[in-house]
Amino acid sequence: MPHRTLSLQELSEYLHLKEEDILRLVKRREIPHRQQGDQLVFPRIEIDRWASQRLLGMDHDDVGDFHARSTAKVHDLSARHALIPELMELNSIDAHLDGKTRPKIIRNMVDLADRTGKVWDLDGLLKGVEEREELQSTALAGGVALLHPPHHEPYMFEDSFIVLGRSLNPILFGGPDGAPTQIFFLICSQEDRIHLHLLARISMICRRTEALLRILDAEDRGDIFDILVESEREVIDKHSPIDP
């Protein structure tokens, strides 16, 4: 329901933030909100954009905190559940991604997603990813970008999934460190909560393991897949809460 609004309580549950923390953000005008009569409401689409960008800008500790708090609520799974083996396959990886410009990389990453057979709205996905990059680059320091559309609708995909491309040429993609980008994830999620959790999980893999350096040196997509599986397990073992 992309046009609905969330109440303060609903937003607290959705973002895994305390109500008082949200009210503090409202007071500082740091979070999208509206006054509807005597009620404070939060537009769903604007909140999703804000939350995605907030995760991309978090430091290591904040991403880890969100990851730990979001795991159990986002999935009906244990906190130590691995997502990479579930949401990626060998055909989800292109170790020789072609393209020397930002538009070409985006087009080729969307085509890679389409080759999984799980995309139902190819044009919508391409438009969404392009719009998201125009809003603000999803590139992180360290040569990686976490591409994603701004909205996550069940009609766009058969299932949630992730694809990864390693470009043949480093691309200036707007990373905060000014360095070129060579590793591109595209997160395709049917549901916003899953998307935010995946964003946090992949950010953790990129920031707290040697995955990026290892992927650059990998021989083929099989090696890349194994690196991601191992790196996710490292994140789970070191940074996820122990199941009760």
C-alpha atoms as an extended CHARMM CRD file, in Angstrom:
* protein
*
       244  EXT
         1         1  MET       CA              0.0000000000        0.0000000000        0.0000000000  PROA      1               0.0000000000
         2         2  PRO       CA              2.3960000000        2.6720000000       -1.2520000000  PROA      2               0.0000000000
         3         3  HSD       CA              0.1830000000        5.7250000000       -0.5430000000  PROA      3               0.0000000000
         4         4  ARG       CA             -0.7720000000        4.9800000000        3.0600000000  PROA      4               0.0000000000
         5         5  THR       CA              0.5020000000        6.8050000000        6.0920000000  PROA      5               0.0000000000
         6         6  LEU       CA              1.8600000000        5.3110000000        9.2970000000  PROA      6               0.0000000000
         7         7  SER       CA              0.9770000000        6.3460000000       12.8200000000  PROA      7               0.0000000000
         8         8  LEU       CA              3.6940000000        6.9980000000       15.3860000000  PROA      8               0.0000000000
         9         9  GLN       CA              3.2130000000        3.5270000000       16.8800000000  PROA      9               0.0000000000
        10        10  GLU       CA              3.2230000000        1.8510000000       13.4590000000  PROA      10              0.0000000000
        11        11  LEU       CA              6.3740000000        3.7120000000       12.4690000000  PROA      11              0.0000000000
        12        12  SER       CA              8.0700000000        2.7210000000       15.7150000000  PROA      12              0.0000000000
        13        13  GLU       CA              7.4120000000       -0.9520000000       14.9560000000  PROA      13              0.0000000000
        14        14  TYR       CA              8.3000000000       -0.5600000000       11.2790000000  PROA      14              0.0000000000
        15        15  LEU       CA             11.6910000000        1.1110000000       11.8250000000  PROA      15              0.0000000000
        16        16  HSD       CA             12.4790000000       -0.5710000000       15.1670000000  PROA      16              0.0000000000
        17        17  LEU       CA             12.9270000000        2.8520000000       16.7860000000  PROA      17              0.0000000000
        18        18  LYS       CA             11.5140000000        4.0430000000       20.0930000000  PROA      18              0.0000000000
        19        19  GLU       CA              8.6430000000        6.5200000000       19.8350000000  PROA      19              0.0000000000
        20        20  GLU       CA             10.5940000000        9.1160000000       21.7860000000  PROA      20              0.0000000000
        21        21  ASP       CA             13.4740000000        8.8120000000       19.2880000000  PROA      21              0.0000000000
        22        22  ILE       CA             11.0650000000        9.3940000000       16.4080000000  PROA      22              0.0000000000
        23        23  LEU       CA              9.5500000000       12.4150000000       18.1420000000  PROA      23              0.0000000000
        24        24  ARG       CA             13.0410000000       13.7900000000       18.6150000000  PROA      24              0.0000000000
        25        25  LEU       CA             13.6310000000       13.4300000000       14.8450000000  PROA      25              0.0000000000
        26        26  VAL       CA             10.2910000000       15.1480000000       14.1810000000  PROA      26              0.0000000000
        27        27  LYS       CA             11.2190000000       18.0540000000       16.4410000000  PROA      27              0.0000000000
        28        28  ARG       CA             14.5000000000       18.4760000000       14.5630000000  PROA      28              0.0000000000
        29        29  ARG       CA             12.6540000000       18.1260000000       11.2130000000  PROA      29              0.0000000000
        30        30  GLU       CA             14.9030000000       15.2190000000       10.2870000000  PROA      30              0.0000000000
        31        31  ILE       CA             12.1860000000       12.7370000000        9.3030000000  PROA      31              0.0000000000
        32        32  PRO       CA              9.2720000000       13.1040000000        6.8280000000  PROA      32              0.0000000000
        33        33  HSD       CA              5.9940000000       13.7280000000        8.6740000000  PROA      33              0.0000000000
        34        34  ARG       CA              2.6210000000       15.4620000000        8.4050000000  PROA      34              0.0000000000
        35        35  GLN       CA              0.1290000000       16.8410000000       10.8860000000  PROA      35              0.0000000000
        36        36  GLN       CA             -3.3160000000       15.3490000000       10.2020000000  PROA      36              0.0000000000
        37        37  GLY       CA             -5.7020000000       17.0930000000       12.5730000000  PROA      37              0.0000000000
        38        38  ASP       CA             -4.3000000000       16.3690000000       16.0090000000  PROA      38              0.0000000000
        39        39  GLN       CA             -2.4770000000       13.2630000000       14.7720000000  PROA      39              0.0000000000
        40        40  LEU       CA              1.1220000000       12.9840000000       13.6330000000  PROA      40              0.0000000000
        41        41  VAL       CA              1.3950000000       10.7700000000       10.5370000000  PROA      41              0.0000000000
        42        42  PHE       CA              4.2790000000        9.6060000000        8.3570000000  PROA      42              0.0000000000
        43        43  PRO       CA              3.9200000000        9.1260000000        4.5500000000  PROA      43              0.0000000000
        44        44  ARG       CA              5.0130000000        5.5720000000        3.7310000000  PROA      44              0.0000000000
        45        45  ILE       CA              6.8510000000        6.3380000000        0.4610000000  PROA      45              0.0000000000
        46        46  GLU       CA              8.8170000000        9.2240000000        1.9590000000  PROA      46              0.0000000000
        47        47  ILE       CA              9.6800000000        7.1640000000        5.0260000000  PROA      47              0.0000000000
        48        48  ASP       CA             11.0150000000        4.3140000000        2.8820000000  PROA      48              0.0000000000
        49        49  ARG       CA             13.2620000000        6.6980000000        0.9550000000  PROA      49              0.0000000000
        50        50  TRP       CA             14.4350000000        8.3250000000        4.1750000000  PROA      50              0.0000000000
        51        51  ALA       CA             15.1230000000        4.9870000000        5.8650000000  PROA      51              0.0000000000
        52        52  SER       CA             17.1040000000        3.6250000000        2.9060000000  PROA      52              0.0000000000
        53        53  GLN       CA             19.2920000000        6.7160000000        2.7660000000  PROA      53              0.0000000000
        54        54  ARG       CA             19.7150000000        6.7380000000        6.5350000000  PROA      54              0.0000000000
        55        55  LEU       CA             21.0450000000        3.1810000000        6.4450000000  PROA      55              0.0000000000
        56        56  LEU       CA             23.4850000000        4.0260000000        3.6520000000  PROA      56              0.0000000000
        57        57  GLY       CA             24.8130000000        6.9180000000        5.7170000000  PROA      57              0.0000000000
        58        58  MET       CA             25.1070000000        5.0960000000        9.0420000000  PROA      58              0.0000000000
        59        59  ASP       CA             28.4860000000        4.4280000000       10.5990000000  PROA      59              0.0000000000
        60        60  HSD       CA             29.5700000000        0.8790000000       11.4250000000  PROA      60              0.0000000000
        61        61  ASP       CA             28.0930000000        0.7910000000       14.9090000000  PROA      61              0.0000000000
        62        62  ASP       CA             24.7080000000        2.2020000000       13.8650000000  PROA      62              0.0000000000
        63        63  VAL       CA             24.3550000000       -0.2720000000       10.9870000000  PROA      63              0.0000000000
        64        64  GLY       CA             25.2410000000       -3.0960000000       13.3490000000  PROA      64              0.0000000000
        65        65  ASP       CA             22.6880000000       -1.9030000000       15.8780000000  PROA      65              0.0000000000
        66        66  PHE       CA             19.9300000000       -1.7010000000       13.2600000000  PROA      66              0.0000000000
        67        67  HSD       CA             20.8930000000       -5.1100000000       11.8970000000  PROA      67              0.0000000000
        68        68  ALA       CA             20.7280000000       -6.6880000000       15.3440000000  PROA      68              0.0000000000
        69        69  ARG       CA             17.3890000000       -5.0660000000       16.1720000000  PROA      69              0.0000000000
        70        70  SER       CA             15.7400000000       -5.7040000000       12.8150000000  PROA      70              0.0000000000
        71        71  THR       CA             16.6590000000       -9.3360000000       12.2310000000  PROA      71              0.0000000000
        72        72  ALA       CA             14.0120000000      -11.0720000000       14.3340000000  PROA      72              0.0000000000
        73        73  LYS       CA             11.1900000000       -8.7090000000       13.3240000000  PROA      73              0.0000000000
        74        74  VAL       CA             11.7640000000       -8.5910000000        9.5870000000  PROA      74              0.0000000000
        75        75  HSD       CA             11.7530000000      -12.3510000000        9.0600000000  PROA      75              0.0000000000
        76        76  ASP       CA              9.8970000000      -15.1270000000       10.7960000000  PROA      76              0.0000000000
        77        77  LEU       CA             13.3230000000      -16.6760000000       11.2260000000  PROA      77              0.0000000000
        78        78  SER       CA             16.0340000000      -16.8000000000       13.8380000000  PROA      78              0.0000000000
        79        79  ALA       CA             18.4210000000      -13.8840000000       14.2250000000  PROA      79              0.0000000000
        80        80  ARG       CA             21.2060000000      -16.0320000000       12.8170000000  PROA      80              0.0000000000
        81        81  HSD       CA             19.4740000000      -16.9640000000        9.5850000000  PROA      81              0.0000000000
        82        82  ALA       CA             21.6490000000      -16.6330000000        6.4630000000  PROA      82              0.0000000000
        83        83  LEU       CA             20.0660000000      -14.7270000000        3.5830000000  PROA      83              0.0000000000
        84        84  ILE       CA             22.6700000000      -14.9700000000        0.8080000000  PROA      84              0.0000000000
        85        85  PRO       CA             22.1560000000      -18.6950000000        0.0700000000  PROA      85              0.0000000000
        86        86  GLU       CA             18.3950000000      -18.0930000000        0.0430000000  PROA      86              0.0000000000
        87        87  LEU       CA             18.2780000000      -14.9640000000       -2.1160000000  PROA      87              0.0000000000
        88        88  MET       CA             21.2050000000      -15.4650000000       -4.5080000000  PROA      88              0.0000000000
        89        89  GLU       CA             22.1430000000      -18.0980000000       -7.0890000000  PROA      89              0.0000000000
        90        90  LEU       CA             25.0740000000      -18.4270000000       -9.4570000000  PROA      90              0.0000000000
        91        91  ASN       CA             23.0270000000      -16.8260000000      -12.2420000000  PROA      91              0.0000000000
        92        92  SER       CA             22.5610000000      -13.8400000000       -9.9150000000  PROA      92              0.0000000000
        93        93  ILE       CA             26.2430000000      -12.9300000000      -10.3470000000  PROA      93              0.0000000000
        94        94  ASP       CA             28.0770000000      -11.3860000000      -13.3040000000  PROA      94              0.0000000000
        95        95  ALA       CA             31.8360000000      -11.4020000000      -12.7000000000  PROA      95              0.0000000000
        96        96  HSD       CA             32.4630000000       -9.5000000000      -15.9550000000  PROA      96              0.0000000000
        97        97  LEU       CA             29.8560000000       -6.7530000000      -15.9670000000  PROA      97              0.0000000000
        98        98  ASP       CA             30.1870000000       -4.5620000000      -19.0430000000  PROA      98              0.0000000000
        99        99  GLY       CA             29.7180000000       -0.7880000000      -19.0730000000  PROA      99              0.0000000000
       100       100  LYS       CA             31.8190000000        2.3650000000      -18.8130000000  PROA      100             0.0000000000
       101       101  THR       CA             29.1030000000        4.8130000000      -17.7370000000  PROA      101             0.0000000000
       102       102  ARG       CA             26.6060000000        5.0080000000      -14.8910000000  PROA      102             0.0000000000
       103       103  PRO       CA             23.5250000000        4.5850000000      -17.1490000000  PROA      103             0.0000000000
       104       104  LYS       CA             25.0600000000        1.5440000000      -18.8440000000  PROA      104             0.0000000000
       105       105  ILE       CA             25.9530000000       -0.0990000000      -15.5290000000  PROA      105             0.0000000000
       106       106  ILE       CA             22.4110000000        0.4460000000      -14.2510000000  PROA      106             0.0000000000
       107       107  ARG       CA             20.9230000000       -0.9770000000      -17.4590000000  PROA      107             0.0000000000
       108       108  ASN       CA             23.1670000000       -4.0360000000      -17.3150000000  PROA      108             0.0000000000
       109       109  MET       CA             22.4450000000       -4.6500000000      -13.6310000000  PROA      109             0.0000000000
       110       110  VAL       CA             18.7100000000       -4.5320000000      -14.3120000000  PROA      110             0.0000000000
       111       111  ASP       CA             19.2230000000       -6.9440000000      -17.2240000000  PROA      111             0.0000000000
       112       112  LEU       CA             21.1290000000       -9.2410000000      -14.8490000000  PROA      112             0.0000000000
       113       113  ALA       CA             18.1570000000       -9.1310000000      -12.4880000000  PROA      113             0.0000000000
       114       114  ASP       CA             15.8510000000       -9.9500000000      -15.3900000000  PROA      114             0.0000000000
       115       115  ARG       CA             17.9090000000      -13.0400000000      -16.2550000000  PROA      115             0.0000000000
       116       116  THR       CA             16.9660000000      -14.5690000000      -12.9090000000  PROA      116             0.0000000000
       117       117  GLY       CA             13.4100000000      -14.9260000000      -14.2590000000  PROA      117             0.0000000000
       118       118  LYS       CA             11.9910000000      -13.2330000000      -11.1350000000  PROA      118             0.0000000000
       119       119  VAL       CA             11.3100000000       -9.7430000000      -12.5190000000  PROA      119             0.0000000000
       120       120  TRP       CA              7.7250000000       -9.0680000000      -13.5630000000  PROA      120             0.0000000000
       121       121  ASP       CA              8.0090000000       -5.3310000000      -14.2460000000  PROA      121             0.0000000000
       122       122  LEU       CA             11.3250000000       -4.7780000000      -16.0310000000  PROA      122             0.0000000000
       123       123  ASP       CA             10.5830000000       -1.2180000000      -17.1450000000  PROA      123             0.0000000000
       124       124  GLY       CA              9.3840000000       -0.2940000000      -13.6650000000  PROA      124             0.0000000000
       125       125  LEU       CA             12.5440000000       -1.7090000000      -12.1120000000  PROA      125             0.0000000000
       126       126  LEU       CA             14.8080000000        0.1910000000      -14.5010000000  PROA      126             0.0000000000
       127       127  LYS       CA             12.9340000000        3.4390000000      -13.9890000000  PROA      127             0.0000000000
       128       128  GLY       CA             12.9470000000        2.9770000000      -10.2240000000  PROA      128             0.0000000000
       129       129  VAL       CA             16.6920000000        2.2980000000       -9.9980000000  PROA      129             0.0000000000
       130       130  GLU       CA             17.4350000000        5.2810000000      -12.2450000000  PROA      130             0.0000000000
       131       131  GLU       CA             15.2020000000        7.5390000000      -10.1410000000  PROA      131             0.0000000000
       132       132  ARG       CA             16.8510000000        6.3440000000       -6.9440000000  PROA      132             0.0000000000
       133       133  GLU       CA             20.3270000000        7.1220000000       -8.2770000000  PROA      133             0.0000000000
       134       134  GLU       CA             19.1960000000       10.5700000000       -9.4280000000  PROA      134             0.0000000000
       135       135  LEU       CA             17.9120000000       11.2550000000       -5.9110000000  PROA      135             0.0000000000
       136       136  GLN       CA             21.2930000000       10.3750000000       -4.3860000000  PROA      136             0.0000000000
       137       137  SER       CA             23.9740000000        7.8770000000       -5.2790000000  PROA      137             0.0000000000
       138       138  THR       CA             23.8180000000        4.5100000000       -3.5040000000  PROA      138             0.0000000000
       139       139  ALA       CA             27.6010000000        4.1530000000       -3.7620000000  PROA      139             0.0000000000
       140       140  LEU       CA             29.4860000000        3.5690000000       -0.5160000000  PROA      140             0.0000000000
       141       141  ALA       CA             33.1290000000        4.1640000000        0.2750000000  PROA      141             0.0000000000
       142       142  GLY       CA             35.2780000000        1.2130000000       -0.6750000000  PROA      142             0.0000000000
       143       143  GLY       CA             34.1470000000        0.7670000000       -4.2730000000  PROA      143             0.0000000000
       144       144  VAL       CA             30.6750000000       -0.7260000000       -3.8350000000  PROA      144             0.0000000000
       145       145  ALA       CA             27.1330000000        0.4580000000       -4.6070000000  PROA      145             0.0000000000
       146       146  LEU       CA             23.8450000000       -0.9250000000       -3.2680000000  PROA      146             0.0000000000
       147       147  LEU       CA             21.4010000000       -0.2450000000       -6.1060000000  PROA      147             0.0000000000
       148       148  HSD       CA             17.6750000000       -0.5080000000       -5.3910000000  PROA      148             0.0000000000
       149       149  PRO       CA             14.3690000000        0.9720000000       -6.5410000000  PROA      149             0.0000000000
       150       150  PRO       CA             12.7330000000        3.4960000000       -4.1900000000  PROA      150             0.0000000000
       151       151  HSD       CA              9.5180000000        1.4720000000       -3.8700000000  PROA      151             0.0000000000
       152       152  HSD       CA              9.0500000000       -2.2300000000       -3.1890000000  PROA      152             0.0000000000
       153       153  GLU       CA              5.8550000000       -3.7300000000       -4.5380000000  PROA      153             0.0000000000
       154       154  PRO       CA              4.7950000000       -7.4080000000       -4.7000000000  PROA      154             0.0000000000
       155       155  TYR       CA              3.8130000000       -7.0120000000       -8.3730000000  PROA      155             0.0000000000
       156       156  MET       CA              7.3780000000       -6.1370000000       -9.4330000000  PROA      156             0.0000000000
       157       157  PHE       CA              9.0290000000       -9.4520000000       -8.5230000000  PROA      157             0.0000000000
       158       158  GLU       CA              8.1660000000      -13.1160000000       -8.1960000000  PROA      158             0.0000000000
       159       159  ASP       CA             10.2290000000      -13.1600000000       -5.0040000000  PROA      159             0.0000000000
       160       160  SER       CA             12.8080000000      -11.0360000000       -3.2180000000  PROA      160             0.0000000000
       161       161  PHE       CA             16.3610000000      -11.5650000000       -4.4740000000  PROA      161             0.0000000000
       162       162  ILE       CA             19.8190000000       -9.9900000000       -4.8430000000  PROA      162             0.0000000000
       163       163  VAL       CA             22.1350000000       -9.7880000000       -7.8460000000  PROA      163             0.0000000000
       164       164  LEU       CA             25.7800000000       -8.7370000000       -7.9570000000  PROA      164             0.0000000000
       165       165  GLY       CA             27.9140000000       -7.4180000000      -10.7810000000  PROA      165             0.0000000000
       166       166  ARG       CA             31.6840000000       -6.8940000000      -10.8100000000  PROA      166             0.0000000000
       167       167  SER       CA             32.4000000000       -4.3810000000      -13.5460000000  PROA      167             0.0000000000
       168       168  LEU       CA             35.2760000000       -4.7520000000      -15.9600000000  PROA      168             0.0000000000
       169       169  ASN       CA             35.9710000000       -1.0350000000      -15.5800000000  PROA      169             0.0000000000
       170       170  PRO       CA             35.9240000000        1.0160000000      -12.3570000000  PROA      170             0.0000000000
       171       171  ILE       CA             33.1110000000        3.5820000000      -12.6530000000  PROA      171             0.0000000000
       172       172  LEU       CA             32.8080000000        7.0050000000      -11.0340000000  PROA      172             0.0000000000
       173       173  PHE       CA             29.4520000000        6.3600000000       -9.3670000000  PROA      173             0.0000000000
       174       174  GLY       CA             29.2900000000        9.0730000000       -6.7320000000  PROA      174             0.0000000000
       175       175  GLY       CA             30.9690000000        7.3360000000       -3.8060000000  PROA      175             0.0000000000
       176       176  PRO       CA             31.5110000000        9.5830000000       -0.7500000000  PROA      176             0.0000000000
       177       177  ASP       CA             35.2700000000        8.9750000000       -0.8710000000  PROA      177             0.0000000000
       178       178  GLY       CA             35.4740000000       10.0510000000       -4.5290000000  PROA      178             0.0000000000
       179       179  ALA       CA             36.8610000000        6.6360000000       -5.4930000000  PROA      179             0.0000000000
       180       180  PRO       CA             35.4650000000        4.6460000000       -8.4300000000  PROA      180             0.0000000000
       181       181  THR       CA             33.0250000000        1.7770000000       -7.9290000000  PROA      181             0.0000000000
       182       182  GLN       CA             33.5110000000       -1.7290000000       -9.2920000000  PROA      182             0.0000000000
       183       183  ILE       CA             31.1570000000       -3.9260000000       -7.2540000000  PROA      183             0.0000000000
       184       184  PHE       CA             27.4100000000       -3.4340000000       -7.6410000000  PROA      184             0.0000000000
       185       185  PHE       CA             24.6190000000       -5.0940000000       -5.6870000000  PROA      185             0.0000000000
       186       186  LEU       CA             21.0090000000       -4.7350000000       -6.8530000000  PROA      186             0.0000000000
       187       187  ILE       CA             18.5090000000       -5.4260000000       -4.0680000000  PROA      187             0.0000000000
       188       188  CYS       CA             15.0870000000       -6.4680000000       -5.3700000000  PROA      188             0.0000000000
       189       189  SER       CA             12.6030000000       -6.8320000000       -2.5420000000  PROA      189             0.0000000000
       190       190  GLN       CA              8.8690000000       -7.4070000000       -2.5110000000  PROA      190             0.0000000000
       191       191  GLU       CA              8.4460000000       -5.7830000000        0.8790000000  PROA      191             0.0000000000
       192       192  ASP       CA              9.9740000000       -2.7210000000        2.5030000000  PROA      192             0.0000000000
       193       193  ARG       CA             10.9370000000       -4.3280000000        5.8030000000  PROA      193             0.0000000000
       194       194  ILE       CA             12.8290000000       -7.0720000000        4.0210000000  PROA      194             0.0000000000
       195       195  HSD       CA             14.5340000000       -4.4190000000        1.8910000000  PROA      195             0.0000000000
       196       196  LEU       CA             15.7860000000       -2.4670000000        4.8920000000  PROA      196             0.0000000000
       197       197  HSD       CA             17.0420000000       -5.6220000000        6.5530000000  PROA      197             0.0000000000
       198       198  LEU       CA             18.8740000000       -6.6920000000        3.3820000000  PROA      198             0.0000000000
       199       199  LEU       CA             20.3820000000       -3.2390000000        3.0700000000  PROA      199             0.0000000000
       200       200  ALA       CA             21.7010000000       -3.5030000000        6.6190000000  PROA      200             0.0000000000
       201       201  ARG       CA             22.9950000000       -7.0580000000        6.1250000000  PROA      201             0.0000000000
       202       202  ILE       CA             24.8670000000       -6.2500000000        2.9020000000  PROA      202             0.0000000000
       203       203  SER       CA             26.2540000000       -3.0420000000        4.4190000000  PROA      203             0.0000000000
       204       204  MET       CA             27.6200000000       -5.1310000000        7.2800000000  PROA      204             0.0000000000
       205       205  ILE       CA             29.2180000000       -7.5950000000        4.8690000000  PROA      205             0.0000000000
       206       206  CYS       CA             30.8630000000       -4.7490000000        2.9450000000  PROA      206             0.0000000000
       207       207  ARG       CA             32.0660000000       -2.8290000000        5.9890000000  PROA      207             0.0000000000
       208       208  ARG       CA             33.0150000000       -5.4920000000        8.5160000000  PROA      208             0.0000000000
       209       209  THR       CA             34.5790000000       -8.2360000000        6.4140000000  PROA      209             0.0000000000
       210       210  GLU       CA             37.1940000000       -8.5050000000        3.6770000000  PROA      210             0.0000000000
       211       211  ALA       CA             34.4880000000       -9.4390000000        1.1530000000  PROA      211             0.0000000000
       212       212  LEU       CA             35.0340000000       -6.5020000000       -1.2240000000  PROA      212             0.0000000000
       213       213  LEU       CA             38.7680000000       -7.0710000000       -1.6060000000  PROA      213             0.0000000000
       214       214  ARG       CA             38.2330000000      -10.7960000000       -2.0150000000  PROA      214             0.0000000000
       215       215  ILE       CA             35.5140000000      -10.2850000000       -4.6390000000  PROA      215             0.0000000000
       216       216  LEU       CA             37.8230000000       -8.0710000000       -6.6980000000  PROA      216             0.0000000000
       217       217  ASP       CA             40.3990000000      -10.8970000000       -6.7570000000  PROA      217             0.0000000000
       218       218  ALA       CA             37.9160000000      -13.7540000000       -7.2940000000  PROA      218             0.0000000000
       219       219  GLU       CA             38.3430000000      -15.9670000000      -10.3380000000  PROA      219             0.0000000000
       220       220  ASP       CA             34.6960000000      -16.4370000000      -11.2460000000  PROA      220             0.0000000000
       221       221  ARG       CA             31.0980000000      -16.1180000000      -10.0460000000  PROA      221             0.0000000000
       222       222  GLY       CA             31.3350000000      -19.3730000000       -8.1220000000  PROA      222             0.0000000000
       223       223  ASP       CA             34.1760000000      -17.9490000000       -6.0540000000  PROA      223             0.0000000000
       224       224  ILE       CA             32.2430000000      -14.7050000000       -5.5480000000  PROA      224             0.0000000000
       225       225  PHE       CA             29.2040000000      -16.6090000000       -4.2920000000  PROA      225             0.0000000000
       226       226  ASP       CA             31.3530000000      -18.5990000000       -1.8460000000  PROA      226             0.0000000000
       227       227  ILE       CA             32.9610000000      -15.3730000000       -0.5730000000  PROA      227             0.0000000000
       228       228  LEU       CA             29.5530000000      -13.8180000000        0.0760000000  PROA      228             0.0000000000
       229       229  VAL       CA             28.2960000000      -16.9070000000        1.9180000000  PROA      229             0.0000000000
       230       230  GLU       CA             31.4270000000      -17.0370000000        4.0880000000  PROA      230             0.0000000000
       231       231  SER       CA             31.3490000000      -13.2960000000        4.7720000000  PROA      231             0.0000000000
       232       232  GLU       CA             27.6940000000      -13.3490000000        5.7540000000  PROA      232             0.0000000000
       233       233  ARG       CA             28.3920000000      -16.1800000000        8.1680000000  PROA      233             0.0000000000
       234       234  GLU       CA             31.2240000000      -14.0960000000        9.6560000000  PROA      234             0.0000000000
       235       235  VAL       CA             28.8070000000      -11.1800000000       10.1720000000  PROA      235             0.0000000000
       236       236  ILE       CA             26.2050000000      -13.4610000000       11.7610000000  PROA      236             0.0000000000
       237       237  ASP       CA             28.7290000000      -15.0990000000       14.0840000000  PROA      237             0.0000000000
       238       238  LYS       CA             30.2980000000      -11.8360000000       15.2430000000  PROA      238             0.0000000000
       239       239  HSD       CA             27.5300000000       -9.2510000000       15.0730000000  PROA      239             0.0000000000
       240       240  SER       CA             24.1100000000      -10.9240000000       15.3630000000  PROA      240             0.0000000000
       241       241  PRO       CA             22.3590000000      -11.5710000000       18.6740000000  PROA      241             0.0000000000
       242       242  ILE       CA             22.3280000000      -15.1010000000       20.0280000000  PROA      242             0.0000000000
       243       243  ASP       CA             18.9360000000      -16.7970000000       19.6780000000  PROA      243             0.0000000000
       244       244  PRO       CA             17.1450000000      -17.2520000000       22.9980000000  PROA      244             0.0000000000
